[in-house]
C-alpha cells in the first residue's frame, strides 16, 4: 500500500495547473507521441465533450473528460478548475491510469497550493505486480502525506477475496518512507486470523524495525513451538533480531542474533538461553559466533565458536530437525594469506563433542589443534614443469590420549604432457615428517619419517560417431592408467592424531595415499586401470549415458596400517563399476557397484533412479547396500493429487537396523494468491530414539508466510521438490 494514489494524482494535477496558467494551451495528439517524448515537463492534452469558462477564473470540462501527459491518463465525467483558488474538483467515474497503477473513485477535491484534499471511494490496482484494494476515502494532507480510512489490500485477482488485509486507519508519510496502520487485521477465507492495534512499515525495500511474522509449529519433545521475532534495524550495515520463543513443554526461551557488515569486518553472532527447562530441570543455552576480518587485499582472519550447555540441546530444542544429530561443534580462530605463488595459514581449533545419552557407545573426541600452521607454494616454469610444496606444523592436544607436535613437508615436481587425444603426467615427491611426542612413557618421543613417492598418470580418448533410433550420437572410450610407488617405512610408533582410511571410491583409486591425514603414508607399488565410455548427443552435447569400470592392482603386500586394522590379503582391490546418465527426457539413473572379485560377493551397491516428467512431478528411487553394516531403501517424491493439490513423501528404511531412518508425508494446496503446506517428519536422532515434527505454513502471495517453514526440509528430503508457486508460474 506504499504506492497508493496520493503522489500520482498530485503529479497529474500539477500538470493541469501549468496548462491553465499559460492560457489553457491545449493540443490534441491522438497517438500521444509528443507527450511520451516530452516526459513530465511536456504539455497536457485535454479532451472532453464540452469545455467552457463559466466564470472568469473557472474552467469546466464535462462529458468523457480525458487528460493525458507523459504516460499518465486522467478520466472523469466532470472537471472544474478554479484558477484564482488554484483548486480542482472532479466527479463521476474519476480514474487515473499510470504504467504501474490504476486508481478510480467517485469524487476528487484538491488544493494545488498546499496539495490538501480528498478522494472518495478509491479503488486501486497495481499493474506491474499483483496487488489491489479499496478504501472509504483518501485525505491528502500535503504533497508527501495522506491518510486512508477503512482500506484493504490483497494480491488475489478481482472478485476473489480469499485473503485481504483490512486497516481502519492508514497514514502514509513519504518524507520518512513510513506507513502507520491502526486496527489492522488479516482475514483468510472470511476468518480474521491476525490482529494488531498498531503497526508501522517501510514504503520501500529498506529494512525497518518491527515485529516479523511469527513461526508456529510443534515437535514431539518440546510441544507447541511459537517464535515471535522482533527485528532491530540499527544501521544500514548492522542489525539485530530478538526472538522470544514459547515451548509448551519446556518454558520460554530467549534468543538474539546480531549481524554486521563493515568495510573490513563481517559477522553473525547468536545466543539462546532457556532459564528453566521444565522437562530437563535445568537451564540450557547455546552460543554461535562467526566473524571474519579482512586485514588487507590478501589476508583474512576469523573466528568460529559454537557451544551448547548439554549433549541433548539440539535434539530437545532445535527447530531445525536436520541438525538434531550433530555430534561435534567446531571452535576455531584463524588467519590466512593468499598470494600468486604461495599461501599460508595459522589456526587454533578444538571441538565440543555431544554424546548420545541413549547409547553405550562413546563418541571419540577429536584432537584439538593448538595451533596449526600451514604453508603452500606453487610455481609453473616456462617448460611446463610444476613445482609445489605443501607443509604444515601442528600441536595436537587431547585430555586422555597421547599429545605431541607434528611437522610435515611434501615438495613435488610434476610435468603435465597433454595433447588433443591424451595426457601423460609424471610426478615425484619427498614426504618428510617429524614428531615430538609429550608422553614420557613412550619408547620413542622423537620420530622422523621420509618417504619418496613416484606416480605416473596417463590416459587417452577415442571417439566415434554412430546413429541410434534416428538420433546422431558420439561415443567415447577413455582408458586411464595410474601407477604409484612408495617404499615401506615403519610407522607403528607414530600415534594417530587425525588420520583415517579414505573411503574406497573411483576418485580414491587415483590418489597416492590411501589415508587421509598425515600420520600414515602407505607403502605402494600399485597400478590402477580404469575405462570410461560416454554416449553423447551430437546436436545438444547432452551426456545420455556414462559407463565406468576400474580396479587397482598391488604388486606387493601391504605393511602400513592403522592400529587394530589387519593388512589386506588380496593383490587387487574390489572392482568398481558405475552407470549414470539422462537416459530419456524424464528418466535419470545413477548406479555404483563394488564387487569383491576374490570372494565373488558384492561389497557395496548404490542404485538410484529419478523420474521427472514435469514441474511438480518427481519420483526418486534409491537402494543402498554396504556389506555387514548398511542396507537401506529410500523413496521420495512430489506428485499432483488433484487440481492445485500436491503430495510429498519420503520413506528411508534401514533393513540392517529394522527401523525408519526418516519418514515424511506432506500435502500442499495452492489457491492462486495463497498456498498452504502441511508436513509431518519423523527422523532418527539417537540410537533408539526418533524426533517427530509437524510443519504447517500459510503463504500469502506478496504478503509473507505464517507458521513453521517446511521448505528447507522438503528441498533436502525430496530431491526435485518445487513449491507450488513456482510450478504454477512455469509456462
Secondary structure by P-SEA (a helix, b strand, c coil): cccccaaaaaaaaaaaaaaaaacccccccccaaaaaaacccbbbbbbccccccccccbbbbccbbbbbcccbbbbccbbbbbccccbbbbccbbbbbcccccccccbbbbccccccccccbbbbbbccccccccccbbbbcccccccccbbbbbccccccccbbbbbcbbbbbccccbbbbcbbbbbcccccccccccccccccccccccccbbbbbccccccbbbbbbbbbccccccbbbbbbbbcccccccccbbbbbbcccccbbbbbbbbccccccccccbbbbbbbbbbcccccccbbbbbbccccccccccccccccccccbbbbbccccccccccccccccbbbbbbccccccccccccccccbbbbbbbbbbccccbbbbbbbbbbbbbbcccccbbbbbbbbbbbbbbbccccbbbbbbbbbbbbbbbccccccccbbbbbbbbbbbbcbbbbbbbbccccccbbbbbbbbbbbbbbbbbbcccccccccccccccccccccccccccccccccccccccbbbbbbbccccccccbbbbbbbbbbccccccccccccccccccccbbbbbbccccccbbbbbbbbbccccccccbbbbbbbbbccccbbbbbbbbbccccccbbbbbbcccccccbbbbbbbbbbcccccccbbbbbbbbbcccbbbbbbbbbbbccccbbbbbbbbbbbccccccccccaaaaaaaaccccccaaaaaacc
